[in-house]
């Protein structure tokens, strides 16, 4: 179990703000495929296991997670 402090949350938000100006992150977020996957994840969290089975989608989602744009869990 992870304990998230306000500093951790602020750090994640700051990281996400910086990521939003990254052209690679912008391209990933504009991708229709990724938009559909993100929509599926919002509606059905179990869809994550299916999404991560595709190596290309998994790589892009992992970049979004690492950037702070996407939070899983």
PyMOL commands that set and color helices and strands:
alter all, ss='L'
color gray80, all
select helices_A, chain A and resi 6-19+23-30+32-43+47-51+55-67
alter helices_A, ss='H'
color red, helices_A
deselect
rebuild
show_as cartoon
